[in-house]
Amino acid sequence: MLKLLREFFFRGRRPKSANYFVSTASQSRDRIRRLGLSLPRTDGKALLDTGKLSIPVAGEARPHGFKPDPYLDWVIQIPAGERRSFAREDVYEMFDLSWRKQHAGVTIYGLSITDNRWTYAMAGDAPERFSIIQAAVDLLEYSGDLSLIQTELAGRMAAMASRVTGRIADAVVTESAGQAEMRRAELLRLQDELRADVLVVLKSDSAYPGLLVWEVLTGTGLQWGDGDLFHWDNPRRDCGDDSLFSVWTSTQPGYFFPEDIKAGRFNPSDLVFGYWIARSFDPLGVFEVLITELEYCRQQLGGVLLARDGKPFDPVVERARLSKVVEALKAKGIRPGSHTALRMF
């Protein structure tokens, strides 16, 4: 979500400020209490009812587990062959630090011989031995020559084979480097075509009193926190964005410092509500809750609701556009809020 906000208002930068620092959620709550500002009130939380959403069952968000995603990765598989297994040290030799730096965007997975489960082969708690190694090239992140990776791996396998007992099996690919290049081009096209968001502006003729904004937003159950913005927190951190939607402003600096609000120094001229469609596990359900939130805030604060083009916001038109995007994602095998969708968008 913060990427979305920066694209619209921050342009990738925050102003240099001695007041900018990183804090935990508990530190943020303590900061608010010390200022005497309200925390989210229970009387408004009915507006943000997760019971109105279609929440995926556990495990749906990442069906591949700790394995490459066949939709986004080009996979080169290296069986142990006559050796029966690779030691963890073999993996670090084949994919040494210099190679990993040169090939950012390639992740190494291994099939553990102890529990027959896939995992990250180079993690600190990785198993001691693997029966199969997979080099997964992220087609959206890796920009180098795919055929070069295949050639280099063959050389590294040959070097390892010269010093160990038992022949290492040949690498296996489900598609050629050329086919993977074509798939990468298609994925990049889809990423550009289907990257879409919901964005609605509550605009004041003058400025909203900052303290009143704080009271109204926290009164609906929104949490102030990450990025100094307001968020409807996602109750299921294993799928979708951390936030179901967020609230920021085009009034500089674009976010809400509680100290400035308490002192009356920050009075935004608008509030911007938004979320990425593909990164939401239930984009249509979140939209219906957002409509209720927008109308409540308009009644409490005044102003008009505008679409991103500055024209009056029409929920019927926006709902139809949203539905079209969701159907287009599903038609391409991308379930909103899934691990694949989070990697793509």
URBELTA-V473714 format. One record per backbone hydrogen bond with DSSP energy under -1.0 kcal/mol. CO is the residue of the C=O (numbers start at 1). NH is the residue of the N-H. If there is no record, write none. Layout:
BEGIN
<<CO/NH> <CO/NH>>
END
This chain:
BEGIN
<<1/5> <2/6> <3/7> <4/8> <5/9> <5/10> <6/11> <10/13> <17/20> <24/28> <25/29> <26/30> <27/31> <28/32> <29/33> <30/34> <31/35> <32/37> <33/36> <44/47> <49/52> <50/53> <57/60> <61/339> <62/65> <65/67> <69/73> <72/139> <74/137> <76/135> <77/172> <78/133> <80/83> <81/84> <86/130> <87/91> <88/92> <89/93> <90/94> <91/95> <96/100> <97/101> <98/102> <99/103> <103/106> <105/138> <107/136> <108/121> <109/134> <110/119> <111/131> <112/116> <117/112> <119/110> <123/126> <128/88> <129/113> <130/86> <131/80> <132/111> <133/78> <134/109> <135/76> <136/107> <137/74> <138/142> <145/149> <146/150> <147/151> <148/152> <149/153> <150/154> <151/155> <152/156> <153/157> <154/158> <155/159> <156/160> <157/161> <158/162> <160/163> <167/82> <172/77> <176/180> <177/181> <178/182> <179/183> <180/184> <181/185> <182/186> <183/187> <184/188> <185/189> <186/190> <187/191> <188/192> <189/193> <190/194> <196/277> <198/275> <200/273> <201/306> <202/271> <203/304> <209/213> <210/214> <211/215> <212/216> <213/217> <214/218> <215/219> <217/222> <218/41> <218/221> <223/231> <225/228> <228/256> <229/225> <230/247> <231/223> <232/244> <236/239> <242/234> <245/232> <246/274> <247/230> <248/272> <251/254> <254/249> <257/261> <258/262> <259/263> <260/265> <261/264> <268/208> <269/204> <271/202> <272/248> <273/200> <274/246> <275/198> <277/280> <278/337> <279/241> <282/286> <283/287> <284/288> <285/289> <286/290> <287/291> <288/292> <289/293> <290/294> <291/295> <292/296> <293/297> <294/298> <295/299> <296/300> <297/301> <298/302> <304/203> <305/313> <306/201> <307/310> <311/307> <314/318> <315/319> <316/320> <317/321> <318/322> <319/323> <320/324> <321/325> <322/326> <323/327> <324/328> <325/329> <326/330> <327/331> <329/334> <330/333> <335/338> <337/240> <338/342> <339/343> <340/344> <341/345>>
END
